[in-house]
Amino acid sequence: MSSQLGLYHHECGVAEVRECEILEPTSSEVLVKVAAVALSPIDWKILYGSKPSVPTILGCDFAGTVTCVGDAVTKLKIGERVIGFVAGGNPLRPTDGAFAQYVAAPAHMILRLPKNMSFEDAASLPSPLFVGGLSLYKCLSIPYPPFLGDKGIKEPLAPDESKVKEVLIYGGGTATGSMQIQLAKL
């Protein structure tokens, strides 16, 4: 195993850079060389919330380049530019954080990055996109937008009159709220 540097949370309000192993991705994960990260509210809330039971790597949102894919991963390739989300600061999986040089992440939590978008601009997108998608499309059953070609959908979806017509997005001025407004308009 090769080593890398990661930002570990080990005391309430204290984090330090430590050397750690670069994990091999499981069959359903990809390994990403991190180029940029975002500091989300959850990151500082974890850091200042309490002392973890074990030291954990912080960070949830990242952008980078795929360097290795698990055996079951078919939709991502080595060398692709991506963004993703992991549960950084999780004592059940203490090395899952994005604040490291490499991160192993579930392939279903990875999205391809357009060539015209920088890693720095893209790193702040994963949390708002995943929260918006989960809350609007899964929990509220709002119809999916009409561009989901890789789900087998070829034509725009017709509106389902029985679905939610109005939605309140509380906190629309936040990154997540702003993204939810944009997704709801689709």
Stockholm file with secondary structure:
# STOCKHOLM 1.0

chainA/1-186         MSSQLGLYHHECGVAEVRECEILEPTSSEVLVKVAAVALSPIDWKILYGSKPSVPTILGCDFAGTVTCVGDAVTKLKIGERVIGFVAGGNPLRPTDGAFAQYVAAPAHMILRLPKNMSFEDAASLPSPLFVGGLSLYKCLSIPYPPFLGDKGIKEPLAPDESKVKEVLIYGGGTATGSMQIQLAKL
#=GR chainA/1-186 SS CCEEEEEEEEETTEEEEEEEECCCCCTTEEEEEEEEEECCHHHHHHHHHCCCSSCEECCCEEEEEEEEECTTCCSCCTTCEEEEECCTTCTTSTTCCSSBSEEEEEGGGEEECCTTSCHHHHTTSHHHHHHHHIIIIIISCCCCCTTCGGGTCCSCCCCCTTSCCCCCCTTTTSHHHHHHHHHHHC
#=GC SS_cons         CCEEEEEEEEETTEEEEEEEECCCCCTTEEEEEEEEEECCHHHHHHHHHCCCSSCEECCCEEEEEEEEECTTCCSCCTTCEEEEECCTTCTTSTTCCSSBSEEEEEGGGEEECCTTSCHHHHTTSHHHHHHHHIIIIIISCCCCCTTCGGGTCCSCCCCCTTSCCCCCCTTTTSHHHHHHHHHHHC
//
